[in-house]
Amino acid sequence: MAEISYFAVLCAALAFFAVGVVWYGGLFAKLWQRASGLSEAEYTGGNKALIFGGTFVAELAIAWVLGHQFAMTDASDRAIMMISTGFGALVMAPAIGIVYLHLRKSFTLWLIDAGHFVVGMAAMGAVFIALT
């Protein structure tokens, strides 16, 4: 088993976070706000340190699990992208879908959030390829 690259884990988490900034801060900001049912005050309010800090900690945990998986399996570049993107598309997106079905959230909201996870996971895979 290879060693986990903690630098790659950190950079992968930062890449996922950057995808979120672009995804929710630019590309889909207003559409996501409407689909989630948040008012402007709710959207711009809240404890930003908790929201963004908690997001980064969660993404760091995901990156660490991926880093461990890649170190344990000595995955090829192709396998790294398949595992990363596949996990986003076939584990995370359906899990969000289950929750959204019970919460009666819209398909549009699911597409935005699931898309974020798939693209974010692909970005993490690309970082692991570049740095390991």
N, CA, C and O atoms as CSV, one atom per row, in Angstrom:
chain,resi,resn,atom,element,x,y,z
A,1,MET,N,N,0.843,-1.184,0.000
A,1,MET,CA,C,0.000,0.000,0.000
A,1,MET,C,C,0.884,1.241,0.000
A,1,MET,O,O,1.824,1.352,0.787
A,2,ALA,N,N,0.570,2.159,-0.882
A,2,ALA,CA,C,1.297,3.425,-0.953
A,2,ALA,C,C,0.869,4.336,0.200
A,2,ALA,O,O,-0.149,4.102,0.853
A,3,GLU,N,N,1.653,5.357,0.429
A,3,GLU,CA,C,1.321,6.339,1.454
A,3,GLU,C,C,0.271,7.315,0.933
A,3,GLU,O,O,0.253,7.650,-0.251
A,4,ILE,N,N,-0.590,7.760,1.819
A,4,ILE,CA,C,-1.561,8.792,1.463
A,4,ILE,C,C,-0.811,10.114,1.316
A,4,ILE,O,O,-0.008,10.477,2.175
A,5,SER,N,N,-1.075,10.827,0.231
A,5,SER,CA,C,-0.506,12.157,0.053
A,5,SER,C,C,-1.459,13.159,0.701
A,5,SER,O,O,-2.506,13.493,0.146
A,6,TYR,N,N,-1.076,13.628,1.879
A,6,TYR,CA,C,-1.942,14.577,2.582
A,6,TYR,C,C,-1.989,15.927,1.875
A,6,TYR,O,O,-2.972,16.659,1.985
A,7,PHE,N,N,-0.933,16.248,1.158
A,7,PHE,CA,C,-0.957,17.467,0.345
A,7,PHE,C,C,-2.006,17.333,-0.758
A,7,PHE,O,O,-2.761,18.271,-1.016
A,8,ALA,N,N,-2.055,16.163,-1.411
A,8,ALA,CA,C,-3.066,15.922,-2.448
A,8,ALA,C,C,-4.466,15.935,-1.845
A,8,ALA,O,O,-5.401,16.440,-2.466
A,9,VAL,N,N,-4.621,15.385,-0.644
A,9,VAL,CA,C,-5.922,15.398,0.038
A,9,VAL,C,C,-6.368,16.837,0.264
A,9,VAL,O,O,-7.511,17.187,-0.031
A,10,LEU,N,N,-5.478,17.665,0.783
A,10,LEU,CA,C,-5.804,19.072,1.024
A,10,LEU,C,C,-6.152,19.789,-0.281
A,10,LEU,O,O,-7.143,20.515,-0.345
A,11,CYS,N,N,-5.350,19.589,-1.306
A,11,CYS,CA,C,-5.601,20.252,-2.594
A,11,CYS,C,C,-6.885,19.754,-3.243
A,11,CYS,O,O,-7.605,20.532,-3.869
A,12,ALA,N,N,-7.179,18.462,-3.099
A,12,ALA,CA,C,-8.423,17.920,-3.650
A,12,ALA,C,C,-9.629,18.542,-2.960
A,12,ALA,O,O,-10.611,18.891,-3.615
A,13,ALA,N,N,-9.557,18.683,-1.640
A,13,ALA,CA,C,-10.649,19.328,-0.904
A,13,ALA,C,C,-10.804,20.782,-1.338
A,13,ALA,O,O,-11.922,21.273,-1.489
A,14,LEU,N,N,-9.691,21.462,-1.536
A,14,LEU,CA,C,-9.749,22.853,-2.019
A,14,LEU,C,C,-10.363,22.928,-3.412
A,14,LEU,O,O,-11.095,23.870,-3.717
A,15,ALA,N,N,-10.069,21.940,-4.264
A,15,ALA,CA,C,-10.650,21.910,-5.609
A,15,ALA,C,C,-12.159,21.723,-5.538
A,15,ALA,O,O,-12.904,22.391,-6.254
A,16,PHE,N,N,-12.614,20.811,-4.673
A,16,PHE,CA,C,-14.049,20.586,-4.504
A,16,PHE,C,C,-14.711,21.871,-4.001
A,16,PHE,O,O,-15.780,22.254,-4.478
A,17,PHE,N,N,-14.072,22.526,-3.042
A,17,PHE,CA,C,-14.596,23.777,-2.503
A,17,PHE,C,C,-14.677,24.843,-3.597
A,17,PHE,O,O,-15.661,25.577,-3.682
A,18,ALA,N,N,-13.638,24.925,-4.435
A,18,ALA,CA,C,-13.623,25.905,-5.533
A,18,ALA,C,C,-14.749,25.637,-6.523
A,18,ALA,O,O,-15.373,26.572,-7.026
A,19,VAL,N,N,-15.009,24.366,-6.803
A,19,VAL,CA,C,-16.137,24.025,-7.678
A,19,VAL,C,C,-17.430,24.559,-7.066
A,19,VAL,O,O,-18.266,25.121,-7.774
A,20,GLY,N,N,-17.595,24.386,-5.756
A,20,GLY,CA,C,-18.788,24.880,-5.075
A,20,GLY,C,C,-18.928,26.388,-5.154
A,20,GLY,O,O,-20.032,26.905,-5.330
A,21,VAL,N,N,-17.819,27.091,-5.026
A,21,VAL,CA,C,-17.845,28.560,-5.121
A,21,VAL,C,C,-18.347,28.986,-6.493
A,21,VAL,O,O,-19.199,29.868,-6.601
A,22,VAL,N,N,-17.822,28.366,-7.534
A,22,VAL,CA,C,-18.248,28.703,-8.897
A,22,VAL,C,C,-19.688,28.243,-9.127
A,22,VAL,O,O,-20.491,28.977,-9.702
A,23,TRP,N,N,-20.011,27.033,-8.681
A,23,TRP,CA,C,-21.322,26.420,-8.905
A,23,TRP,C,C,-22.446,27.221,-8.253
A,23,TRP,O,O,-23.424,27.599,-8.898
A,24,TYR,N,N,-22.275,27.469,-6.947
A,24,TYR,CA,C,-23.336,28.123,-6.179
A,24,TYR,C,C,-23.174,29.635,-6.096
A,24,TYR,O,O,-24.139,30.347,-5.820
A,25,GLY,N,N,-21.973,30.127,-6.332
A,25,GLY,CA,C,-21.732,31.562,-6.260
A,25,GLY,C,C,-21.865,32.263,-7.589
A,25,GLY,O,O,-21.947,33.490,-7.642
A,26,GLY,N,N,-21.886,31.496,-8.667
A,26,GLY,CA,C,-21.956,32.105,-9.981
A,26,GLY,C,C,-22.929,31.406,-10.904
A,26,GLY,O,O,-23.994,31.939,-11.218
A,27,LEU,N,N,-22.565,30.218,-11.337
A,27,LEU,CA,C,-23.339,29.523,-12.364
A,27,LEU,C,C,-24.809,29.328,-12.024
A,27,LEU,O,O,-25.680,29.630,-12.839
A,28,PHE,N,N,-25.089,28.828,-10.833
A,28,PHE,CA,C,-26.464,28.454,-10.490
A,28,PHE,C,C,-26.998,29.178,-9.258
A,28,PHE,O,O,-27.969,28.724,-8.654
A,29,ALA,N,N,-26.385,30.288,-8.878
A,29,ALA,CA,C,-26.741,30.973,-7.626
A,29,ALA,C,C,-28.235,31.286,-7.535
A,29,ALA,O,O,-28.896,30.852,-6.592
A,30,LYS,N,N,-28.759,32.012,-8.475
A,30,LYS,CA,C,-30.164,32.444,-8.397
A,30,LYS,C,C,-31.127,31.281,-8.612
A,30,LYS,O,O,-32.146,31.181,-7.929
A,31,LEU,N,N,-30.806,30.407,-9.555
A,31,LEU,CA,C,-31.656,29.242,-9.796
A,31,LEU,C,C,-31.689,28.339,-8.568
A,31,LEU,O,O,-32.748,27.836,-8.194
A,32,TRP,N,N,-30.529,28.133,-7.940
A,32,TRP,CA,C,-30.464,27.307,-6.731
A,32,TRP,C,C,-31.251,27.955,-5.596
A,32,TRP,O,O,-31.977,27.277,-4.869
A,33,GLN,N,N,-31.103,29.273,-5.449
A,33,GLN,CA,C,-31.829,29.992,-4.400
A,33,GLN,C,C,-33.336,29.813,-4.567
A,33,GLN,O,O,-34.037,29.515,-3.600
A,34,ARG,N,N,-33.833,29.992,-5.783
A,34,ARG,CA,C,-35.272,29.808,-6.044
A,34,ARG,C,C,-35.697,28.359,-5.804
A,34,ARG,O,O,-36.710,28.103,-5.153
A,35,ALA,N,N,-34.919,27.417,-6.332
A,35,ALA,CA,C,-35.287,26.007,-6.212
A,35,ALA,C,C,-35.246,25.523,-4.767
A,35,ALA,O,O,-36.003,24.630,-4.384
A,36,SER,N,N,-34.364,26.113,-3.967
A,36,SER,CA,C,-34.273,25.707,-2.558
A,36,SER,C,C,-35.299,26.409,-1.684
A,36,SER,O,O,-35.518,26.011,-0.540
A,37,GLY,N,N,-35.937,27.462,-2.221
A,37,GLY,CA,C,-36.969,28.171,-1.478
A,37,GLY,C,C,-36.427,29.144,-0.449
A,37,GLY,O,O,-37.133,29.511,0.490
A,38,LEU,N,N,-35.176,29.567,-0.618
A,38,LEU,CA,C,-34.580,30.513,0.327
A,38,LEU,C,C,-34.867,31.950,-0.092
A,38,LEU,O,O,-34.728,32.305,-1.263
A,39,SER,N,N,-35.266,32.765,0.867
A,39,SER,CA,C,-35.417,34.194,0.598
A,39,SER,C,C,-34.024,34.802,0.446
A,39,SER,O,O,-33.017,34.163,0.750
A,40,GLU,N,N,-33.986,36.038,-0.026
A,40,GLU,CA,C,-32.695,36.722,-0.156
A,40,GLU,C,C,-32.004,36.842,1.200
A,40,GLU,O,O,-30.792,36.654,1.303
A,41,ALA,N,N,-32.773,37.154,2.235
A,41,ALA,CA,C,-32.199,37.275,3.588
A,41,ALA,C,C,-31.652,35.935,4.074
A,41,ALA,O,O,-30.578,35.881,4.673
A,42,GLU,N,N,-32.386,34.863,3.818
A,42,GLU,CA,C,-31.911,33.532,4.229
A,42,GLU,C,C,-30.677,33.121,3.438
A,42,GLU,O,O,-29.744,32.528,3.979
A,43,TYR,N,N,-30.687,33.447,2.142
A,43,TYR,CA,C,-29.577,33.085,1.263
A,43,TYR,C,C,-28.293,33.812,1.647
A,43,TYR,O,O,-27.216,33.216,1.649
A,44,THR,N,N,-28.405,35.086,1.967
A,44,THR,CA,C,-27.215,35.877,2.292
A,44,THR,C,C,-26.884,35.851,3.780
A,44,THR,O,O,-25.793,36.260,4.176
A,45,GLY,N,N,-27.804,35.381,4.602
A,45,GLY,CA,C,-27.575,35.361,6.044
A,45,GLY,C,C,-26.950,34.064,6.506
A,45,GLY,O,O,-26.378,33.311,5.717
A,46,GLY,N,N,-27.068,33.821,7.778
A,46,GLY,CA,C,-26.536,32.597,8.359
A,46,GLY,C,C,-25.112,32.776,8.842
A,46,GLY,O,O,-24.459,33.782,8.566
A,47,ASN,N,N,-24.655,31.787,9.559
A,47,ASN,CA,C,-23.303,31.784,10.098
A,47,ASN,C,C,-22.347,31.294,9.014
A,47,ASN,O,O,-22.190,30.089,8.817
A,48,LYS,N,N,-21.714,32.229,8.316
A,48,LYS,CA,C,-20.847,31.884,7.184
A,48,LYS,C,C,-19.665,31.017,7.604
A,48,LYS,O,O,-19.266,30.118,6.863
A,49,ALA,N,N,-19.104,31.273,8.776
A,49,ALA,CA,C,-17.982,30.453,9.237
A,49,ALA,C,C,-18.417,29.001,9.414
A,49,ALA,O,O,-17.695,28.080,9.034
A,50,LEU,N,N,-19.585,28.804,9.987
A,50,LEU,CA,C,-20.102,27.451,10.172
A,50,LEU,C,C,-20.437,26.797,8.829
A,50,LEU,O,O,-20.088,25.641,8.592
A,51,ILE,N,N,-21.111,27.541,7.956
A,51,ILE,CA,C,-21.525,27.000,6.663
A,51,ILE,C,C,-20.307,26.616,5.823
A,51,ILE,O,O,-20.197,25.478,5.367
A,52,PHE,N,N,-19.405,27.557,5.623
A,52,PHE,CA,C,-18.267,27.294,4.744
A,52,PHE,C,C,-17.191,26.453,5.434
A,52,PHE,O,O,-16.552,25.617,4.796
A,53,GLY,N,N,-16.995,26.670,6.713
A,53,GLY,CA,C,-16.044,25.839,7.458
A,53,GLY,C,C,-16.508,24.393,7.509
A,53,GLY,O,O,-15.718,23.474,7.294
A,54,GLY,N,N,-17.791,24.190,7.794
A,54,GLY,CA,C,-18.340,22.840,7.825
A,54,GLY,C,C,-18.282,22.173,6.463
A,54,GLY,O,O,-17.998,20.980,6.355
A,55,THR,N,N,-18.550,22.948,5.430
A,55,THR,CA,C,-18.455,22.424,4.061
A,55,THR,C,C,-17.040,21.945,3.775
A,55,THR,O,O,-16.846,20.845,3.257
A,56,PHE,N,N,-16.055,22.765,4.109
A,56,PHE,CA,C,-14.666,22.392,3.820
A,56,PHE,C,C,-14.244,21.174,4.636
A,56,PHE,O,O,-13.552,20.301,4.111
A,57,VAL,N,N,-14.634,21.093,5.883
A,57,VAL,CA,C,-14.288,19.930,6.710
A,57,VAL,C,C,-14.890,18.661,6.105
A,57,VAL,O,O,-14.228,17.624,6.050
A,58,ALA,N,N,-16.135,18.739,5.652
A,58,ALA,CA,C,-16.776,17.576,5.022
A,58,ALA,C,C,-16.052,17.198,3.733
A,58,ALA,O,O,-15.834,16.016,3.467
A,59,GLU,N,N,-15.682,18.188,2.938
A,59,GLU,CA,C,-14.955,17.901,1.701
A,59,GLU,C,C,-13.568,17.349,1.989
A,59,GLU,O,O,-13.064,16.520,1.232
A,60,LEU,N,N,-12.958,17.790,3.052
A,60,LEU,CA,C,-11.669,17.244,3.468
A,60,LEU,C,C,-11.809,15.770,3.858
A,60,LEU,O,O,-10.941,14.960,3.532
A,61,ALA,N,N,-12.880,15.422,4.543
A,61,ALA,CA,C,-13.126,14.025,4.906
A,61,ALA,C,C,-13.320,13.166,3.656
A,61,ALA,O,O,-12.794,12.057,3.573
A,62,ILE,N,N,-14.071,13.679,2.692
A,62,ILE,CA,C,-14.282,12.948,1.441
A,62,ILE,C,C,-12.949,12.766,0.717
A,62,ILE,O,O,-12.655,11.679,0.221
A,63,ALA,N,N,-12.150,13.819,0.656
A,63,ALA,CA,C,-10.848,13.739,-0.006
A,63,ALA,C,C,-9.931,12.744,0.702
A,63,ALA,O,O,-9.184,12.014,0.050
A,64,TRP,N,N,-9.984,12.713,2.024
A,64,TRP,CA,C,-9.150,11.765,2.769
A,64,TRP,C,C,-9.547,10.324,2.442
A,64,TRP,O,O,-8.682,9.469,2.257
A,65,VAL,N,N,-10.846,10.056,2.370
A,65,VAL,CA,C,-11.316,8.705,2.020
A,65,VAL,C,C,-10.834,8.340,0.615
A,65,VAL,O,O,-10.362,7.226,0.392
A,66,LEU,N,N,-10.951,9.267,-0.323
A,66,LEU,CA,C,-10.458,8.997,-1.672
A,66,LEU,C,C,-8.952,8.772,-1.668
A,66,LEU,O,O,-8.459,7.837,-2.297
A,67,GLY,N,N,-8.229,9.622,-0.965
A,67,GLY,CA,C,-6.775,9.458,-0.886
A,67,GLY,C,C,-6.389,8.109,-0.323
A,67,GLY,O,O,-5.453,7.473,-0.807
A,68,HIS,N,N,-7.105,7.669,0.694
A,68,HIS,CA,C,-6.860,6.349,1.286
A,68,HIS,C,C,-7.155,5.250,0.264
A,68,HIS,O,O,-6.372,4.312,0.111
A,69,GLN,N,N,-8.277,5.368,-0.426
A,69,GLN,CA,C,-8.654,4.385,-1.450
A,69,GLN,C,C,-7.583,4.288,-2.531
A,69,GLN,O,O,-7.189,3.189,-2.923
A,70,PHE,N,N,-7.116,5.425,-3.007
A,70,PHE,CA,C,-6.131,5.422,-4.080
A,70,PHE,C,C,-4.792,4.880,-3.607
A,70,PHE,O,O,-4.116,4.166,-4.347
A,71,ALA,N,N,-4.405,5.209,-2.391
A,71,ALA,CA,C,-3.157,4.678,-1.849
A,71,ALA,C,C,-3.255,3.168,-1.632
A,71,ALA,O,O,-2.304,2.433,-1.901
A,72,MET,N,N,-4.393,2.717,-1.153
A,72,MET,CA,C,-4.595,1.295,-0.852
A,72,MET,C,C,-4.598,0.445,-2.119
A,72,MET,O,O,-4.110,-0.685,-2.108
A,73,THR,N,N,-5.142,0.977,-3.204
A,73,THR,CA,C,-5.300,0.194,-4.429
A,73,THR,C,C,-4.255,0.503,-5.487
A,73,THR,O,O,-4.200,-0.180,-6.510
A,74,ASP,N,N,-3.429,1.509,-5.269
A,74,ASP,CA,C,-2.468,1.946,-6.282
A,74,ASP,C,C,-3.176,2.129,-7.627
A,74,ASP,O,O,-2.741,1.608,-8.654
A,75,ALA,N,N,-4.277,2.882,-7.592
A,75,ALA,CA,C,-5.155,3.053,-8.742
A,75,ALA,C,C,-4.462,3.782,-9.887
A,75,ALA,O,O,-3.660,4.689,-9.670
A,76,SER,N,N,-4.785,3.370,-11.103
A,76,SER,CA,C,-4.307,4.064,-12.303
A,76,SER,C,C,-5.048,5.393,-12.428
A,76,SER,O,O,-6.036,5.632,-11.734
A,77,ASP,N,N,-4.564,6.243,-13.313
A,77,ASP,CA,C,-5.241,7.527,-13.543
A,77,ASP,C,C,-6.689,7.307,-13.982
A,77,ASP,O,O,-7.594,8.004,-13.523
A,78,ARG,N,N,-6.900,6.347,-14.863
A,78,ARG,CA,C,-8.256,6.038,-15.330
A,78,ARG,C,C,-9.136,5.583,-14.167
A,78,ARG,O,O,-10.283,6.010,-14.038
A,79,ALA,N,N,-8.589,4.719,-13.332
A,79,ALA,CA,C,-9.358,4.227,-12.181
A,79,ALA,C,C,-9.657,5.356,-11.202
A,79,ALA,O,O,-10.744,5.395,-10.624
A,80,ILE,N,N,-8.722,6.265,-11.007
A,80,ILE,CA,C,-8.943,7.396,-10.110
A,80,ILE,C,C,-10.136,8.224,-10.586
A,80,ILE,O,O,-10.991,8.599,-9.783
A,81,MET,N,N,-10.198,8.509,-11.884
A,81,MET,CA,C,-11.321,9.289,-12.404
A,81,MET,C,C,-12.624,8.500,-12.349
A,81,MET,O,O,-13.679,9.067,-12.061
A,82,MET,N,N,-12.561,7.199,-12.622
A,82,MET,CA,C,-13.771,6.379,-12.562
A,82,MET,C,C,-14.301,6.295,-11.134
A,82,MET,O,O,-15.507,6.399,-10.910
A,83,ILE,N,N,-13.404,6.107,-10.170
A,83,ILE,CA,C,-13.817,6.007,-8.769
A,83,ILE,C,C,-14.372,7.344,-8.293
A,83,ILE,O,O,-15.449,7.394,-7.699
A,84,SER,N,N,-13.652,8.414,-8.546
A,84,SER,CA,C,-14.076,9.742,-8.078
A,84,SER,C,C,-15.413,10.146,-8.684
A,84,SER,O,O,-16.356,10.476,-7.964
A,85,THR,N,N,-15.489,10.118,-9.997
A,85,THR,CA,C,-16.703,10.547,-10.672
A,85,THR,C,C,-17.843,9.571,-10.419
A,85,THR,O,O,-18.988,9.977,-10.222
A,86,GLY,N,N,-17.524,8.289,-10.427
A,86,GLY,CA,C,-18.538,7.277,-10.161
A,86,GLY,C,C,-19.124,7.401,-8.779
A,86,GLY,O,O,-20.330,7.229,-8.599
A,87,PHE,N,N,-18.295,7.699,-7.797
A,87,PHE,CA,C,-18.796,7.889,-6.445
A,87,PHE,C,C,-19.760,9.068,-6.389
A,87,PHE,O,O,-20.805,8.999,-5.741
A,88,GLY,N,N,-19.394,10.163,-7.082
A,88,GLY,CA,C,-20.284,11.328,-7.120
A,88,GLY,C,C,-21.600,11.019,-7.802
A,88,GLY,O,O,-22.667,11.389,-7.311
A,89,ALA,N,N,-21.521,10.332,-8.952
A,89,ALA,CA,C,-22.721,10.070,-9.755
A,89,ALA,C,C,-23.565,8.919,-9.225
A,89,ALA,O,O,-24.790,8.946,-9.341
A,90,LEU,N,N,-22.925,7.909,-8.645
A,90,LEU,CA,C,-23.653,6.683,-8.315
A,90,LEU,C,C,-23.813,6.409,-6.823
A,90,LEU,O,O,-24.466,5.440,-6.436
A,91,VAL,N,N,-23.221,7.257,-5.985
A,91,VAL,CA,C,-23.425,7.137,-4.538
A,91,VAL,C,C,-23.989,8.444,-3.981
A,91,VAL,O,O,-25.057,8.456,-3.369
A,92,MET,N,N,-23.270,9.531,-4.196
A,92,MET,CA,C,-23.681,10.806,-3.604
A,92,MET,C,C,-24.964,11.355,-4.223
A,92,MET,O,O,-25.876,11.754,-3.500
A,93,ALA,N,N,-25.043,11.379,-5.549
A,93,ALA,CA,C,-26.236,11.923,-6.210
A,93,ALA,C,C,-27.501,11.130,-5.859
A,93,ALA,O,O,-28.524,11.740,-5.548
A,94,PRO,N,N,-27.466,9.787,-5.899
A,94,PRO,CA,C,-28.666,9.055,-5.482
A,94,PRO,C,C,-29.010,9.265,-4.006
A,94,PRO,O,O,-30.187,9.312,-3.647
A,95,ALA,N,N,-27.998,9.391,-3.152
A,95,ALA,CA,C,-28.267,9.628,-1.729
A,95,ALA,C,C,-28.987,10.961,-1.531
A,95,ALA,O,O,-29.937,11.052,-0.755
A,96,ILE,N,N,-28.530,11.987,-2.235
A,96,ILE,CA,C,-29.215,13.283,-2.178
A,96,ILE,C,C,-30.637,13.128,-2.710
A,96,ILE,O,O,-31.578,13.694,-2.153
A,97,GLY,N,N,-30.788,12.366,-3.782
A,97,GLY,CA,C,-32.107,12.140,-4.365
A,97,GLY,C,C,-33.075,11.505,-3.385
A,97,GLY,O,O,-34.246,11.883,-3.341
A,98,ILE,N,N,-32.609,10.555,-2.605
A,98,ILE,CA,C,-33.466,9.911,-1.602
A,98,ILE,C,C,-33.963,10.944,-0.589
A,98,ILE,O,O,-35.150,10.999,-0.269
A,99,VAL,N,N,-33.043,11.752,-0.098
A,99,VAL,CA,C,-33.416,12.784,0.881
A,99,VAL,C,C,-34.391,13.770,0.251
A,99,VAL,O,O,-35.390,14.135,0.871
A,100,TYR,N,N,-34.109,14.207,-0.979
A,100,TYR,CA,C,-34.967,15.188,-1.634
A,100,TYR,C,C,-36.363,14.638,-1.928
A,100,TYR,O,O,-37.339,15.386,-1.890
A,101,LEU,N,N,-36.465,13.354,-2.217
A,101,LEU,CA,C,-37.793,12.755,-2.408
A,101,LEU,C,C,-38.622,12.876,-1.142
A,101,LEU,O,O,-39.800,13.228,-1.194
A,102,HIS,N,N,-38.009,12.585,-0.013
A,102,HIS,CA,C,-38.737,12.669,1.263
A,102,HIS,C,C,-39.024,14.108,1.675
A,102,HIS,O,O,-40.037,14.386,2.317
A,103,LEU,N,N,-38.136,15.011,1.307
A,103,LEU,CA,C,-38.351,16.428,1.622
A,103,LEU,C,C,-39.237,17.123,0.593
A,103,LEU,O,O,-39.578,18.295,0.750
A,104,ARG,N,N,-39.604,16.404,-0.451
A,104,ARG,CA,C,-40.423,16.945,-1.551
A,104,ARG,C,C,-39.743,18.122,-2.244
A,104,ARG,O,O,-40.386,19.104,-2.613
A,105,LYS,N,N,-38.424,17.997,-2.413
A,105,LYS,CA,C,-37.661,19.026,-3.133
A,105,LYS,C,C,-37.782,18.788,-4.632
A,105,LYS,O,O,-38.108,17.686,-5.073
A,106,SER,N,N,-37.521,19.818,-5.397
A,106,SER,CA,C,-37.719,19.743,-6.840
A,106,SER,C,C,-36.598,18.980,-7.540
A,106,SER,O,O,-35.485,18.848,-7.032
A,107,PHE,N,N,-36.937,18.490,-8.711
A,107,PHE,CA,C,-35.970,17.823,-9.573
A,107,PHE,C,C,-34.874,18.799,-9.976
A,107,PHE,O,O,-33.713,18.411,-10.103
A,108,THR,N,N,-35.237,20.069,-10.180
A,108,THR,CA,C,-34.262,21.103,-10.528
A,108,THR,C,C,-33.214,21.255,-9.429
A,108,THR,O,O,-32.019,21.326,-9.716
A,109,LEU,N,N,-33.653,21.305,-8.181
A,109,LEU,CA,C,-32.712,21.414,-7.073
A,109,LEU,C,C,-31.803,20.195,-7.032
A,109,LEU,O,O,-30.599,20.323,-6.808
A,110,TRP,N,N,-32.370,19.016,-7.246
A,110,TRP,CA,C,-31.554,17.799,-7.248
A,110,TRP,C,C,-30.520,17.852,-8.368
A,110,TRP,O,O,-29.362,17.497,-8.151
A,111,LEU,N,N,-30.921,18.291,-9.563
A,111,LEU,CA,C,-29.965,18.373,-10.667
A,111,LEU,C,C,-28.801,19.305,-10.336
A,111,LEU,O,O,-27.646,18.991,-10.626
A,112,ILE,N,N,-29.105,20.438,-9.736
A,112,ILE,CA,C,-28.045,21.393,-9.384
A,112,ILE,C,C,-27.115,20.785,-8.340
A,112,ILE,O,O,-25.897,20.794,-8.512
A,113,ASP,N,N,-27.682,20.262,-7.266
A,113,ASP,CA,C,-26.857,19.736,-6.179
A,113,ASP,C,C,-26.122,18.465,-6.578
A,113,ASP,O,O,-24.945,18.304,-6.255
A,114,ALA,N,N,-26.794,17.568,-7.271
A,114,ALA,CA,C,-26.135,16.335,-7.722
A,114,ALA,C,C,-25.034,16.664,-8.722
A,114,ALA,O,O,-23.962,16.060,-8.690
A,115,GLY,N,N,-25.297,17.626,-9.615
A,115,GLY,CA,C,-24.274,18.045,-10.568
A,115,GLY,C,C,-23.041,18.586,-9.870
A,115,GLY,O,O,-21.914,18.328,-10.292
A,116,HIS,N,N,-23.259,19.337,-8.803
A,116,HIS,CA,C,-22.133,19.852,-8.019
A,116,HIS,C,C,-21.279,18.711,-7.476
A,116,HIS,O,O,-20.051,18.773,-7.523
A,117,PHE,N,N,-21.925,17.678,-6.964
A,117,PHE,CA,C,-21.169,16.555,-6.415
A,117,PHE,C,C,-20.416,15.797,-7.499
A,117,PHE,O,O,-19.278,15.385,-7.275
A,118,VAL,N,N,-21.008,15.605,-8.642
A,118,VAL,CA,C,-20.331,14.882,-9.714
A,118,VAL,C,C,-19.133,15.681,-10.221
A,118,VAL,O,O,-18.040,15.133,-10.366
A,119,VAL,N,N,-19.327,16.963,-10.488
A,119,VAL,CA,C,-18.237,17.806,-10.984
A,119,VAL,C,C,-17.167,17.985,-9.895
A,119,VAL,O,O,-15.972,17.937,-10.189
A,120,GLY,N,N,-17.588,18.189,-8.654
A,120,GLY,CA,C,-16.635,18.331,-7.555
A,120,GLY,C,C,-15.794,17.081,-7.353
A,120,GLY,O,O,-14.590,17.168,-7.114
A,121,MET,N,N,-16.425,15.923,-7.449
A,121,MET,CA,C,-15.683,14.665,-7.303
A,121,MET,C,C,-14.725,14.463,-8.476
A,121,MET,O,O,-13.615,13.968,-8.287
A,122,ALA,N,N,-15.142,14.840,-9.680
A,122,ALA,CA,C,-14.244,14.755,-10.838
A,122,ALA,C,C,-13.043,15.678,-10.653
A,122,ALA,O,O,-11.917,15.314,-10.993
A,123,ALA,N,N,-13.284,16.872,-10.113
A,123,ALA,CA,C,-12.185,17.803,-9.840
A,123,ALA,C,C,-11.208,17.201,-8.832
A,123,ALA,O,O,-9.993,17.334,-8.980
A,124,MET,N,N,-11.746,16.541,-7.810
A,124,MET,CA,C,-10.859,15.911,-6.833
A,124,MET,C,C,-10.039,14.817,-7.494
A,124,MET,O,O,-8.840,14.701,-7.238
A,125,GLY,N,N,-10.670,14.014,-8.343
A,125,GLY,CA,C,-9.928,12.972,-9.057
A,125,GLY,C,C,-8.798,13.554,-9.874
A,125,GLY,O,O,-7.686,13.026,-9.875
A,126,ALA,N,N,-9.081,14.649,-10.574
A,126,ALA,CA,C,-8.045,15.298,-11.392
A,126,ALA,C,C,-6.887,15.782,-10.530
A,126,ALA,O,O,-5.730,15.680,-10.937
A,127,VAL,N,N,-7.179,16.301,-9.358
A,127,VAL,CA,C,-6.119,16.755,-8.459
A,127,VAL,C,C,-5.274,15.574,-7.989
A,127,VAL,O,O,-4.047,15.668,-7.946
A,128,PHE,N,N,-5.915,14.474,-7.640
A,128,PHE,CA,C,-5.159,13.294,-7.211
A,128,PHE,C,C,-4.263,12.790,-8.331
A,128,PHE,O,O,-3.136,12.364,-8.078
A,129,ILE,N,N,-4.748,12.832,-9.558
A,129,ILE,CA,C,-3.915,12.411,-10.685
A,129,ILE,C,C,-2.711,13.348,-10.828
A,129,ILE,O,O,-1.584,12.890,-11.018
A,130,ALA,N,N,-2.949,14.639,-10.737
A,130,ALA,CA,C,-1.888,15.624,-10.912
A,130,ALA,C,C,-0.833,15.563,-9.804
A,130,ALA,O,O,0.341,15.840,-10.049
A,131,LEU,N,N,-1.252,15.199,-8.581
A,131,LEU,CA,C,-0.332,15.316,-7.433
A,131,LEU,C,C,0.174,13.998,-6.867
A,131,LEU,O,O,1.003,13.995,-5.957
A,132,THR,N,N,-0.307,12.891,-7.386
A,132,THR,CA,C,0.194,11.607,-6.853
A,132,THR,C,C,0.814,10.768,-7.942
A,132,THR,O,O,1.286,9.662,-7.677
